[in-house]
Amino acid sequence: MRREPTARQLRLATELRRLREAAGLSSREAAALLGVSPAQITHIESALAGVSEQRLRRLASHYACTDAEFVDALVAMATDRTRGWWEEYRGLLPTSFLDLAELDHHATFLQEVAILYVPGLLQTEDYARAVFSARVPELAHDELELRVRHRMRRQQANIPYELVIHESALRIRVSDRAASRAQLAKLLELSLADTITVRVIPFDLDGFARAASAMTYAGGRVPKLDTVVRDVPHGSAFIDSEAQLGAFRTRFRKVEAVSLAPERSRDFINRLAKEL
């Protein structure tokens, strides 16, 4: 029995429960189809216990799920035994940090909208340290440095990444002038990478009513397994319902549509850097 399931394990459990409910079966009926106790189905659907490939495929068949690609993706989640680098931080940092790193590792792409801060995946070390230093209550020095090291390690993910960032995030000085200048320089450098696209939303844009649109959209192996991450006071909220995923896809497209093109965005960032 797992004591602390990861966000990825919880997502698998949620998808299996959704399939069962869509089939109109109770957990007792699902257990009878597998020849196990209802408690075992409950444990699987709460991520307290894993599920084998054979049993997962049998459940999908009993649930009349004909989406083979989706079932294969669930099997991959159920049978993955990867011990990622983030496990080094288990018991040292909040689990939300580990869940974010695991999400990065398995994502097929990332799309982000940033309004007030440069996103963690593109932060300099000094910028990240300033962000964590502003936390109330203050972090102990060792934990602060652990968080900074973890954030820098996350930046090694090499997948397609699209960022739409508001001018406010580029102008707010989380530290001093030198740190802000270095952060803009890093953004300019990273925006030239083949896998990274940066677009800016300037202050003078008319009718920008989506200032609360900050989010990270992580692509799954199949669209049904996409995930949206939003900041909450004590960590990160993972959103995965199909209706909400559709709404966030639309939200990202609308925000992207009003942003500057990548080349104009680089010119814009370069101008801000020269002002500092």
Backbone bond lengths (Angstrom), bond angles and torsions (degrees), N, CA, C in turn:
res aa  C-N    CA-C-N  psi(-1)  N-CA   C-N-CA  omega(-1)  CA-C   N-CA-C  phi
1 M - - - 1.457 - - 1.530 109.22 -
2 R 1.343 116.12 133.97 1.458 120.94 177.95 1.523 110.07 -80.71
3 R 1.318 114.93 139.79 1.463 118.70 176.88 1.522 111.27 -88.75
4 E 1.336 116.34 -33.51 1.463 120.31 -176.00 1.530 109.57 -141.33
5 P 1.323 118.32 85.61 1.469 120.39 -179.01 1.526 111.13 -62.10
6 T 1.315 116.19 147.12 1.462 120.80 176.01 1.524 109.62 -79.23
7 A 1.323 116.17 167.24 1.466 120.53 178.44 1.531 110.38 -61.24
8 R 1.332 117.30 -35.62 1.465 121.07 179.64 1.526 110.74 -67.57
9 Q 1.332 117.40 -41.21 1.462 120.90 176.95 1.527 111.13 -65.59
10 L 1.332 116.24 -39.19 1.464 120.12 177.25 1.521 111.21 -64.65
11 R 1.341 116.50 -36.70 1.467 119.69 179.78 1.528 110.57 -64.82
12 L 1.336 117.20 -43.43 1.463 120.48 176.69 1.523 110.41 -58.76
13 A 1.327 116.26 -45.54 1.457 120.47 179.90 1.526 111.40 -60.92
14 T 1.327 116.03 -41.82 1.468 120.65 179.22 1.518 111.28 -62.50
15 E 1.334 116.87 -43.29 1.467 120.01 -178.87 1.524 111.27 -65.23
16 L 1.334 117.83 -37.30 1.462 120.23 178.24 1.538 110.67 -67.26
17 R 1.328 116.98 -38.59 1.460 119.99 176.82 1.525 110.59 -65.22
18 R 1.340 117.09 -41.78 1.466 120.15 179.10 1.526 111.36 -61.93
19 L 1.341 116.50 -40.15 1.465 119.69 178.89 1.526 110.26 -63.30
20 R 1.333 116.45 -42.94 1.467 119.57 -179.92 1.524 110.94 -63.93
21 E 1.322 116.55 -44.96 1.462 119.35 -178.96 1.518 111.71 -65.85
22 A 1.348 116.56 -36.68 1.470 119.97 177.73 1.521 110.80 -64.59
23 A 1.338 116.68 -28.74 1.471 120.85 178.75 1.522 111.62 -82.02
24 G 1.329 117.17 -6.77 1.459 120.92 178.62 1.514 113.78 74.50
25 L 1.339 116.79 27.77 1.461 121.05 -178.30 1.528 110.49 -108.60
26 S 1.323 115.74 145.44 1.459 120.52 173.87 1.525 108.45 -83.89
27 S 1.325 116.54 165.90 1.466 119.20 177.82 1.527 110.72 -64.65
28 R 1.321 117.78 -31.41 1.464 121.24 177.26 1.539 110.39 -66.43
29 E 1.325 116.26 -41.21 1.475 119.44 178.68 1.522 111.19 -67.81
30 A 1.339 117.09 -39.16 1.455 120.50 177.60 1.527 110.42 -64.21
31 A 1.325 116.57 -39.63 1.462 120.53 178.83 1.526 110.91 -63.17
32 A 1.340 117.27 -40.84 1.466 120.81 179.50 1.524 111.02 -63.14
33 L 1.344 117.79 -35.99 1.464 120.91 179.18 1.528 111.61 -65.75
34 L 1.326 116.64 -30.77 1.469 120.87 179.62 1.524 112.12 -92.88
35 G 1.316 116.39 -15.76 1.456 119.48 -175.80 1.515 112.99 75.76
36 V 1.343 115.97 34.02 1.463 121.04 178.58 1.523 108.60 -124.28
37 S 1.320 117.01 176.86 1.459 120.35 179.32 1.527 110.43 -81.00
38 P 1.325 118.02 152.31 1.469 120.49 175.69 1.527 112.01 -56.81
39 A 1.339 116.43 -32.03 1.461 119.81 179.71 1.526 110.67 -62.04
40 Q 1.341 117.28 -33.71 1.457 119.31 -179.45 1.529 111.23 -68.29
41 I 1.329 117.00 -38.52 1.469 120.28 175.75 1.527 109.58 -64.14
42 T 1.324 116.93 -41.00 1.461 120.95 178.58 1.526 110.74 -61.59
43 H 1.337 116.29 -42.02 1.465 119.82 179.70 1.524 111.32 -65.61
44 I 1.332 116.53 -39.15 1.467 120.13 178.83 1.521 109.95 -66.17
45 E 1.341 117.16 -41.64 1.467 121.10 -176.19 1.527 112.92 -79.57
46 S 1.304 117.44 -5.39 1.466 121.13 173.53 1.524 111.09 -110.72
47 A 1.344 116.34 7.22 1.477 123.87 177.91 1.520 112.60 65.84
48 L 1.325 117.90 16.00 1.458 120.24 176.30 1.522 111.51 -80.55
49 A 1.344 115.59 -16.31 1.466 121.38 177.21 1.516 108.64 -138.77
50 G 1.319 116.25 149.72 1.457 121.08 177.72 1.517 111.02 -83.25
51 V 1.319 115.29 -179.84 1.462 120.61 178.67 1.523 107.88 -141.68
52 S 1.327 116.71 138.50 1.456 120.96 -179.19 1.526 110.52 -76.47
53 E 1.333 115.81 162.97 1.460 119.60 177.36 1.525 111.12 -59.89
54 Q 1.340 116.19 -43.25 1.467 119.67 -178.26 1.521 111.37 -60.04
55 R 1.323 116.26 -46.93 1.462 119.23 -178.98 1.519 111.46 -68.51
56 L 1.317 117.20 -37.72 1.463 119.41 179.37 1.527 110.35 -62.78
57 R 1.324 116.79 -44.61 1.474 119.46 179.83 1.528 111.11 -66.63
58 R 1.316 117.26 -35.09 1.470 119.48 176.92 1.525 110.48 -65.78
59 L 1.335 116.13 -42.88 1.467 119.27 177.79 1.521 110.87 -61.59
60 A 1.334 117.05 -44.96 1.468 120.18 179.98 1.517 110.75 -60.37
61 S 1.318 116.52 -38.50 1.469 120.32 178.25 1.525 110.76 -66.29
62 H 1.329 117.01 -45.78 1.467 120.54 178.60 1.531 111.18 -63.56
63 Y 1.332 116.56 -30.16 1.457 120.86 179.92 1.529 112.02 -85.14
64 A 1.335 116.83 3.88 1.471 123.11 178.42 1.520 112.00 59.15
65 C 1.333 116.86 36.30 1.460 121.05 175.90 1.522 108.59 -85.36
66 T 1.319 117.49 113.79 1.472 122.00 -176.37 1.528 112.90 -100.94
67 D 1.330 117.44 3.97 1.467 121.49 179.90 1.531 108.51 -83.84
68 A 1.324 116.01 91.03 1.465 120.84 -174.25 1.526 112.30 -62.10
69 E 1.327 116.46 -38.31 1.467 119.90 -179.16 1.527 110.69 -64.94
70 F 1.327 116.59 -39.30 1.459 121.85 178.30 1.527 110.53 -65.51
71 V 1.330 116.50 -44.73 1.467 120.72 179.64 1.527 110.13 -63.25
72 D 1.331 117.18 -41.91 1.471 120.28 177.39 1.529 111.07 -60.30
73 A 1.334 116.26 -38.54 1.467 120.33 179.09 1.529 110.44 -66.63
74 L 1.334 117.31 -38.61 1.459 120.38 176.88 1.525 110.99 -65.46
75 V 1.327 115.95 -40.10 1.473 120.29 177.49 1.521 110.11 -61.01
76 A 1.335 116.64 -42.05 1.466 120.40 178.98 1.533 110.35 -61.04
77 M 1.328 116.84 -39.25 1.463 120.38 177.77 1.521 111.26 -66.43
78 A 1.332 116.09 -39.43 1.458 120.81 -175.58 1.525 112.75 -72.70
79 T 1.319 116.79 -31.08 1.469 120.37 -173.36 1.526 113.78 -102.93
80 D 1.329 117.06 -4.35 1.472 120.44 -179.23 1.530 109.94 -67.37
81 R 1.313 115.96 125.47 1.470 120.81 179.23 1.531 110.93 -115.92
82 T 1.326 115.90 22.01 1.467 119.94 -179.71 1.529 110.80 -61.15
83 R 1.327 114.93 129.73 1.468 119.25 172.33 1.519 106.36 -104.90
84 G 1.321 115.44 96.54 1.454 121.18 -173.51 1.521 112.25 -74.66
85 W 1.332 114.67 167.41 1.466 120.24 -179.61 1.519 112.39 -59.62
86 W 1.339 116.25 -27.43 1.465 120.37 -176.54 1.527 112.20 -65.99
87 E 1.344 117.39 -19.20 1.465 119.49 179.50 1.525 111.76 -64.47
88 E 1.335 117.06 -20.95 1.466 120.35 176.54 1.533 110.97 -61.56
89 Y 1.333 116.69 -22.34 1.458 121.17 -175.44 1.527 112.46 -99.71
90 R 1.350 117.27 1.00 1.461 119.29 -179.08 1.532 110.04 -65.64
91 G 1.304 115.61 130.39 1.454 120.63 -176.39 1.520 113.40 86.78
92 L 1.345 116.14 -8.61 1.456 120.60 179.68 1.518 111.88 -108.46
93 L 1.338 116.52 -32.64 1.458 122.26 179.84 1.529 109.27 -124.59
94 P 1.333 117.81 159.38 1.464 119.91 175.80 1.527 111.00 -56.43
95 T 1.321 116.79 147.43 1.468 120.69 -175.44 1.527 112.09 -61.81
96 S 1.334 118.22 -24.53 1.459 119.68 179.93 1.524 111.27 -61.66
97 F 1.328 118.02 -31.67 1.460 121.45 177.42 1.528 110.21 -65.18
98 L 1.326 116.11 -42.48 1.457 120.86 -179.71 1.524 110.52 -68.71
99 D 1.328 115.92 -39.96 1.464 119.71 -179.75 1.529 111.55 -63.86
100 L 1.331 116.99 -38.52 1.464 120.44 177.87 1.525 111.21 -64.27
101 A 1.339 116.72 -43.06 1.459 120.14 179.62 1.524 110.92 -64.72
102 E 1.329 117.18 -39.08 1.464 120.61 178.50 1.529 110.29 -67.14
103 L 1.333 116.16 -38.25 1.463 119.98 177.63 1.526 110.39 -62.59
104 D 1.338 117.43 -45.17 1.471 121.21 176.10 1.524 110.70 -54.97
105 H 1.321 115.78 -46.03 1.465 121.65 -174.08 1.528 111.77 -60.98
106 H 1.318 116.87 -39.10 1.461 120.50 -174.89 1.526 113.41 -95.93
107 A 1.337 117.90 -8.47 1.472 120.44 -177.77 1.523 111.07 -69.51
108 T 1.322 115.73 147.78 1.465 121.10 175.54 1.525 110.90 -92.15
109 F 1.339 117.18 -21.02 1.466 122.83 174.04 1.515 108.26 -163.25
110 L 1.328 116.37 161.46 1.459 122.13 175.82 1.521 109.28 -130.71
111 Q 1.329 115.97 136.44 1.457 122.22 173.09 1.523 107.25 -126.42
112 E 1.327 116.86 132.54 1.457 119.57 -174.09 1.522 110.63 -134.99
113 V 1.332 114.98 141.60 1.461 122.39 171.34 1.520 106.93 -117.57
114 A 1.332 117.25 121.57 1.462 122.27 -177.97 1.529 109.42 -120.47
115 I 1.318 116.51 131.55 1.467 121.31 -176.65 1.522 112.26 -111.41
116 L 1.322 118.14 -42.09 1.469 120.52 -173.40 1.523 114.37 -113.15
117 Y 1.329 117.39 -24.36 1.464 120.44 -177.79 1.521 110.17 -131.81
118 V 1.326 115.70 151.50 1.463 120.46 167.55 1.533 106.16 -66.84
119 P 1.327 119.42 132.00 1.474 121.08 -176.86 1.525 112.47 -61.56
120 G 1.323 115.04 152.55 1.452 121.45 -177.31 1.512 114.43 -56.32
121 L 1.322 117.89 -34.94 1.455 120.92 -177.20 1.526 112.88 -68.59
122 L 1.343 117.29 -13.27 1.461 120.52 -178.85 1.524 112.39 -121.31
123 Q 1.315 117.74 8.19 1.460 120.72 -176.43 1.529 112.00 -77.60
124 T 1.327 115.67 148.86 1.457 120.03 168.08 1.531 107.69 -78.22
125 E 1.316 115.46 166.67 1.462 119.25 179.41 1.528 111.02 -63.69
126 D 1.327 117.04 -41.56 1.469 120.11 -179.99 1.525 111.62 -65.14
127 Y 1.336 116.29 -39.24 1.466 120.35 179.14 1.525 109.64 -64.51
128 A 1.335 117.02 -46.75 1.458 120.91 179.95 1.524 110.89 -60.82
129 R 1.341 116.32 -42.29 1.462 119.78 -179.84 1.535 110.58 -63.13
130 A 1.319 117.06 -38.29 1.461 120.14 178.93 1.523 111.39 -66.61
131 V 1.323 116.91 -39.62 1.472 120.83 178.64 1.525 110.55 -63.01
132 F 1.336 116.75 -47.23 1.460 119.83 -179.81 1.525 111.77 -69.25
133 S 1.319 118.07 -29.85 1.464 121.55 -179.92 1.521 111.53 -68.62
134 A 1.327 117.04 -22.59 1.464 120.79 -177.45 1.527 112.25 -82.38
135 R 1.318 116.65 -2.25 1.461 120.07 -176.95 1.530 111.06 -66.35
136 V 1.331 115.10 142.90 1.465 121.53 175.71 1.526 107.92 -122.54
137 P 1.347 119.61 124.83 1.471 126.26 -2.13 1.529 111.05 -69.36
138 E 1.317 115.42 159.26 1.454 120.65 -176.95 1.528 111.01 -63.22
139 L 1.331 115.49 147.67 1.451 121.64 177.85 1.519 109.98 -84.83
140 A 1.323 115.72 147.09 1.458 119.73 170.83 1.523 108.36 -62.51
141 H 1.320 116.84 151.26 1.475 121.06 -175.98 1.529 111.29 -54.73
142 D 1.341 117.75 -45.36 1.467 120.33 -176.55 1.523 111.51 -63.20
143 E 1.345 117.18 -40.79 1.463 118.93 -179.93 1.523 111.02 -70.26
144 L 1.315 116.77 -37.71 1.462 119.95 177.16 1.527 110.39 -58.90
145 E 1.329 116.84 -45.55 1.463 120.05 -179.30 1.521 111.51 -68.56
146 L 1.334 117.40 -33.61 1.468 120.69 175.04 1.529 110.52 -61.13
147 R 1.324 116.36 -43.51 1.467 120.66 -179.62 1.530 110.96 -65.35
148 V 1.310 116.51 -39.52 1.462 119.48 178.27 1.527 110.46 -64.65
149 R 1.346 117.27 -45.14 1.470 120.24 179.77 1.524 111.19 -62.83
150 H 1.332 116.27 -41.06 1.463 120.28 178.09 1.526 110.43 -61.32
151 R 1.321 116.78 -43.81 1.471 120.58 -179.17 1.526 111.08 -64.04
152 M 1.313 117.77 -41.20 1.460 120.38 178.56 1.531 110.79 -65.59
153 R 1.323 116.47 -35.15 1.472 120.23 178.87 1.526 110.75 -67.71
154 R 1.321 117.26 -36.62 1.472 120.57 178.92 1.516 111.96 -60.04
155 Q 1.306 116.44 -27.06 1.462 120.11 -175.64 1.526 113.16 -70.48
156 Q 1.323 117.61 -5.58 1.453 120.63 178.92 1.529 112.40 -79.56
157 A 1.316 117.49 -7.57 1.467 120.58 176.72 1.526 109.48 -61.08
158 N 1.321 116.69 131.83 1.469 120.85 -175.27 1.522 110.02 -121.88
159 I 1.326 115.56 77.22 1.463 121.53 179.52 1.527 108.01 -134.41
160 P 1.331 118.52 161.72 1.465 120.27 177.48 1.527 111.28 -55.25
161 Y 1.332 115.49 128.49 1.469 121.36 -174.97 1.516 108.94 -135.72
162 E 1.337 115.84 121.19 1.464 121.85 178.60 1.522 108.64 -114.35
163 L 1.314 115.93 125.28 1.459 121.18 179.26 1.517 110.12 -119.01
164 V 1.330 115.86 130.76 1.463 122.25 168.11 1.523 105.56 -112.95
165 I 1.327 116.93 116.98 1.465 120.95 -173.44 1.520 110.72 -124.15
166 H 1.316 116.01 134.57 1.460 121.17 -179.39 1.527 110.29 -79.34
167 E 1.318 115.36 150.88 1.460 120.76 179.69 1.524 111.68 -56.67
168 S 1.323 117.54 -31.75 1.467 119.79 -179.46 1.525 111.24 -59.56
169 A 1.339 117.63 -39.44 1.463 121.07 179.22 1.523 111.50 -66.58
170 L 1.330 116.17 -28.70 1.459 120.18 179.69 1.526 111.61 -78.86
171 R 1.333 116.78 -27.88 1.464 120.54 -175.46 1.530 113.82 -92.99
172 I 1.338 117.42 -29.10 1.464 119.47 -177.65 1.526 109.62 -64.83
173 R 1.324 116.12 126.81 1.459 120.98 -179.29 1.532 108.98 -94.77
174 V 1.287 116.65 100.16 1.465 119.77 179.48 1.522 110.42 -72.71
175 S 1.335 116.31 -19.02 1.460 121.53 176.78 1.524 107.98 -132.73
176 D 1.331 118.01 -125.47 1.459 120.43 -179.54 1.524 111.33 -106.75
177 R 1.316 115.65 -178.78 1.463 122.24 -177.13 1.536 111.43 -60.13
178 A 1.328 117.01 -41.85 1.466 120.65 -178.48 1.520 111.08 -64.23
179 A 1.330 116.74 -41.77 1.464 120.35 179.34 1.527 110.78 -65.14
180 S 1.334 117.13 -39.22 1.466 120.86 178.42 1.522 110.62 -65.11
181 R 1.325 116.10 -41.04 1.460 119.64 179.22 1.535 110.64 -63.77
182 A 1.332 116.20 -42.24 1.468 120.50 179.39 1.527 110.92 -65.56
183 Q 1.342 116.10 -35.99 1.459 119.24 179.60 1.526 111.44 -67.33
184 L 1.313 117.53 -42.10 1.464 120.49 177.74 1.529 110.30 -65.20
185 A 1.321 117.31 -36.84 1.465 120.86 178.10 1.523 110.33 -63.67
186 K 1.331 116.30 -40.40 1.463 119.08 178.41 1.521 111.21 -65.99
187 L 1.342 116.88 -40.55 1.465 120.28 177.56 1.529 110.63 -59.40
188 L 1.325 116.38 -44.48 1.464 120.53 179.12 1.519 111.23 -61.53
189 E 1.314 115.66 -43.20 1.467 119.93 -179.48 1.528 111.31 -64.42
190 L 1.329 116.46 -46.66 1.461 120.19 -177.45 1.527 111.64 -69.07
191 S 1.331 117.44 -30.03 1.468 120.19 -178.53 1.528 112.20 -65.40
192 L 1.327 117.30 -14.33 1.464 121.81 178.36 1.521 112.23 -87.86
193 A 1.333 117.35 -9.33 1.464 120.72 179.83 1.524 110.41 -67.85
194 D 1.315 116.53 149.37 1.465 121.38 -178.13 1.524 112.72 -62.76
195 T 1.327 116.72 -30.63 1.465 119.89 -174.05 1.521 113.55 -94.99
196 I 1.340 117.81 -4.26 1.471 120.56 -174.19 1.525 111.10 -118.05
197 T 1.334 115.53 131.09 1.466 122.03 175.90 1.522 108.41 -122.98
198 V 1.311 116.51 126.71 1.470 121.31 -179.98 1.520 109.04 -118.62
199 R 1.325 116.38 127.83 1.464 122.81 176.39 1.525 108.55 -125.73
200 V 1.316 116.57 143.25 1.466 121.60 -176.34 1.527 110.32 -112.29
201 I 1.333 115.03 141.26 1.464 121.29 171.00 1.524 107.24 -105.89
202 P 1.328 118.43 110.77 1.473 120.49 -177.89 1.525 112.18 -76.26
203 F 1.330 116.04 158.71 1.464 121.34 178.13 1.523 112.07 -59.80
204 D 1.353 117.40 -34.28 1.458 119.33 -172.29 1.529 113.76 -82.92
205 L 1.331 116.68 13.84 1.464 120.02 175.91 1.525 109.45 -71.85
206 D 1.315 117.14 126.52 1.467 121.25 177.66 1.530 110.51 -75.73
207 G 1.315 115.55 144.46 1.456 121.34 169.46 1.509 115.48 67.54
208 F 1.342 117.82 27.61 1.467 118.32 178.90 1.525 108.90 -85.49
209 A 1.335 115.79 93.55 1.467 121.32 -176.60 1.524 111.66 -99.34
210 R 1.323 117.32 14.34 1.467 120.30 -176.51 1.532 111.22 -110.87
211 A 1.317 116.15 37.15 1.465 120.30 -177.81 1.524 112.06 -65.75
212 A 1.333 117.87 -14.81 1.467 120.89 178.17 1.524 111.35 -99.11
213 S 1.322 116.74 21.65 1.462 120.62 -174.10 1.522 114.19 -88.38
214 A 1.331 118.62 7.61 1.466 120.45 -178.14 1.523 110.46 -54.45
215 M 1.323 115.84 130.71 1.465 120.24 -177.63 1.520 109.52 -170.64
216 T 1.338 114.83 163.79 1.459 122.21 168.73 1.519 107.34 -123.14
217 Y 1.332 115.74 127.57 1.470 121.05 179.49 1.527 107.60 -111.13
218 A 1.325 116.57 117.08 1.469 121.83 -177.70 1.517 109.67 -108.01
219 G 1.331 116.25 123.58 1.455 120.75 179.18 1.518 111.59 -78.24
220 G 1.320 116.48 133.98 1.455 121.86 176.80 1.514 111.18 -92.46
221 R 1.319 115.16 -177.25 1.472 120.01 178.95 1.522 110.87 -62.26
222 V 1.329 116.35 -32.45 1.463 123.31 171.71 1.527 106.42 -132.13
223 P 1.344 118.50 154.31 1.471 120.19 -176.72 1.525 114.43 -55.36
224 K 1.349 117.75 -31.21 1.460 119.99 178.95 1.525 112.38 -62.39
225 L 1.344 116.44 -20.78 1.456 120.63 -177.61 1.525 112.18 -104.53
226 D 1.338 117.14 17.50 1.456 120.56 172.20 1.526 109.09 -65.16
227 T 1.327 116.25 161.08 1.464 121.65 -179.88 1.519 109.52 -142.45
228 V 1.321 116.55 139.93 1.467 122.17 171.69 1.515 108.13 -108.83
229 V 1.327 116.17 134.82 1.462 121.85 177.30 1.523 108.66 -115.12
230 R 1.316 115.52 130.41 1.461 121.05 176.10 1.522 109.15 -129.85
231 D 1.326 116.41 143.60 1.463 121.01 179.19 1.519 110.08 -72.23
232 V 1.321 115.20 138.65 1.465 122.75 173.06 1.528 106.47 -129.70
233 P 1.355 118.22 165.62 1.473 119.72 -173.09 1.529 115.51 -52.25
234 H 1.329 117.69 -32.40 1.472 118.91 -175.15 1.529 111.89 -121.24
235 G 1.326 116.74 38.73 1.459 118.63 177.20 1.513 112.17 140.33
236 S 1.322 115.18 -136.50 1.464 121.31 -177.18 1.516 109.74 -131.38
237 A 1.331 116.66 142.15 1.459 122.31 175.59 1.519 108.78 -103.33
238 F 1.323 116.42 130.12 1.460 122.76 179.00 1.522 108.37 -101.61
239 I 1.322 116.10 122.71 1.460 122.19 -176.35 1.526 108.62 -112.23
240 D 1.353 116.66 130.57 1.467 117.63 -174.26 1.524 115.26 -142.29
241 S 1.349 117.73 6.27 1.464 117.39 178.66 1.527 109.27 -70.46
242 E 1.316 116.48 144.61 1.462 120.75 -174.17 1.523 112.07 -60.40
243 A 1.336 116.61 -40.11 1.465 119.74 -179.35 1.525 110.98 -64.30
244 Q 1.342 116.74 -43.68 1.464 119.26 -179.19 1.525 111.70 -70.16
245 L 1.324 117.10 -35.77 1.463 119.26 176.76 1.527 110.26 -60.40
246 G 1.327 116.23 -42.44 1.461 120.01 177.74 1.516 111.59 -61.28
247 A 1.334 116.54 -40.52 1.466 120.67 179.81 1.527 110.80 -65.59
248 F 1.320 117.65 -40.01 1.467 120.48 -179.70 1.527 111.89 -72.75
249 R 1.322 117.59 -32.01 1.478 119.53 174.06 1.521 109.32 -60.81
250 T 1.335 115.76 -45.61 1.464 120.79 178.76 1.522 110.59 -63.52
251 R 1.320 116.66 -42.14 1.464 120.99 -179.57 1.524 110.84 -60.76
252 F 1.323 116.62 -42.98 1.472 118.95 -179.83 1.523 110.50 -64.71
253 R 1.326 117.26 -43.92 1.475 120.31 -179.75 1.521 110.58 -60.09
254 K 1.336 117.57 -40.56 1.461 120.47 -178.81 1.527 111.60 -68.14
255 V 1.337 117.22 -41.26 1.459 120.49 178.42 1.525 110.03 -67.28
256 E 1.327 116.55 -41.71 1.472 120.92 179.01 1.527 111.03 -61.89
257 A 1.331 115.95 -37.41 1.465 120.39 -175.37 1.529 112.53 -65.14
258 V 1.328 117.90 -28.11 1.469 120.02 -178.05 1.530 112.13 -96.76
259 S 1.333 117.84 -0.11 1.465 120.88 -179.13 1.522 110.72 -85.48
260 L 1.323 115.52 165.22 1.458 121.05 177.71 1.525 110.63 -72.69
261 A 1.314 116.33 150.72 1.465 120.65 176.13 1.534 109.08 -63.27
262 P 1.342 117.76 157.07 1.480 120.22 -176.73 1.526 114.40 -52.52
263 E 1.343 118.49 -43.19 1.456 120.32 -178.09 1.524 111.03 -66.88
264 R 1.334 116.49 -43.67 1.461 119.91 177.60 1.529 110.99 -66.16
265 S 1.319 116.47 -32.46 1.461 120.52 178.30 1.523 110.71 -66.38
266 R 1.341 117.56 -39.86 1.467 120.08 177.27 1.533 110.57 -64.17
267 D 1.322 115.85 -40.52 1.467 119.41 177.31 1.530 110.46 -61.77
268 F 1.323 115.74 -40.05 1.468 121.49 -179.22 1.522 110.06 -64.10
269 I 1.325 117.43 -48.04 1.472 121.51 179.64 1.525 110.61 -62.68
270 N 1.317 116.02 -39.33 1.458 120.67 179.88 1.531 110.48 -62.60
271 R 1.341 116.36 -39.92 1.457 120.25 178.18 1.519 111.77 -63.77
272 L 1.338 115.85 -42.61 1.472 119.78 178.70 1.526 110.29 -62.24
273 A 1.319 116.56 -41.83 1.466 120.21 -179.14 1.534 110.79 -61.69
274 K 1.304 116.69 -38.31 1.482 120.40 -179.70 1.516 111.47 -69.66
275 E 1.338 117.06 -25.57 1.460 120.66 178.54 1.520 112.34 -72.00
276 L 1.343 117.16 -23.54 1.465 120.21 -175.41 1.529 111.98 -75.15
